[in-house]
């Protein structure tokens, strides 16, 4: 499990805080008058945010893009990579999309998803819980700005499965 260095400042977001944060984020979108036709989650952290925003904004069309980029603490691939199954945005030329993720860190993942979407739909905006100052993408809706390590409630505990065994299953598939 990826962890911050012991002396690194941290943002700690628990489940109760998450509920308040995502509701405030949804209110920002609604107050701005943006009414997305669909919400596009960046897996994995964006799944929580997208589902919550979907309920708060009364948007039932939720889609997922799987992107691999981070491989550990401050360890990442050279470039983010889309993983199958690939999103097929057909017949949505006039759609408005809200991209949802937990954090805009480097911004590379959001940039990939945004550029992919901009070529296929009418309008794209992004909503994140946290945005870091060095992010390439400046999101339209941000709950909080920070440059600290962020501990989300869904990623603070170790997996309940043996990671070596889980990796073997993925490689064998």
Buried (B, 14 or more C-beta within 10 A) or exposed (E): EEBBEEEEEBBEBEEEEBEEBBBBBBEBBEEEEBEBBBBBBBBBBBBBBBBBBBEBBEBEEBBBBBBEBBEEEEEBEEEBEBEEEEBEBEEBEEBBBBBBBBBBBBBBBBBBBBEBBEEBBEBBBBBBBBBBEEBEBEBBBBBBEBEEBBBBBBBEEEEEEEEEEEEEEEEEE
